[in-house]
Amino acid sequence: MGNLYRAISADGSAFAEVLDAKDIVSEIERIHKTSAVITAGLGRLTIAASLMGYMLKGDEDSITLRVDGGGPAGQLVAVADSRGNVKSCVNNPVVEIPLNAQGKLDVGGAVGTDGTLSVVKDMGLKEPYVGVIPLVSGEIAEDIASYYATSEQIPTVCSLGVLVNPDLTVKSAGGFLVQLLPFADEKCIDIIEKNVAKIRPVSAMLDEGITPEEIANMLLDGLEPNVLDTAAPVYKCDCSRERTERVLISIGKDELKSIADEGKDTAVSCHFCGKEYVFTPDEIRKLMGE
């Protein structure tokens, strides 16, 4: 499970949210059998979704992040609930491209930069909130910060990182969000900027055993941070046979009849966890109402 820690400055002008997500991203690699650059890219998006989901208020609220960058990875999707529990998927889990100019995994090259980040918040209202922005870099963290600045007008610093071992297992993974609240003064802004400038990559700090609490205190150093709350989010898929039946019904009677008439069992796999649901021709006909 993940280790999520939230802190707020003593005057309530800034807050930080930090997540150690090694276990969550390890589950992504196990389920989707991703190549290193996809583990990093989908891992970053999944960490962001967990952090953003945990900021939602209602028990049934959820958030969906979707990146369409035009790169070889195809579409990346991550869905989180208000407890930070999260699931994710990608069109192409195995992409092999050269390292970038800094000698690091080229997430932007795999994701692409010619496209959009969409954020859908389902908060139990008539219509979900939808925000769509052009991708800044395809590296995910900059795109998340741009979303907050553009769509929600909230000054935000976002850092996301995944270190992958040579055997493709996850060495470390995590991220943080720092946000200024509406009444933050110039002094607070200056302190946050200096703290962020000094901070090292989040994946490197977590790999060294530095805790989310310690990272949050570094980010809010000089602002007398107080703990808000903690959580232990997990990679969690909520698929079910009933939900799969609804998906099949949605494709229409003509298509279902064609499937049933083939006389073979039909297997439907969940994109998020890989679980397979098998339907016999008779079960398909029942879905048609026959």
Secondary structure, DSSP 8 states (H G I E B T S, - for coil): --EEEEEE-TTSSEEEEEEE-HHHHHHHHHHH---HHHHHHHHHHHHHHHHHHTT--STT-EEEEEEE-SSTT--EEEEEETT--EEEEES-S-------TTSS--HHHHH-SSSEEEEEEE-SSSS-EEEEEE-SSSSSHHHHHHHIIIII---EEEEEEEEE-TTS-EEEEEEEEEEE-TT--HHHHHHHHHHHHH---HHHHHHTT--HHHHHHHHTTTS--EEEEEE---B-----HHHHHHHHHHT-HHHHHHHHHTTS-EEEE-TTT--EEEE-HHHHHHHTT-
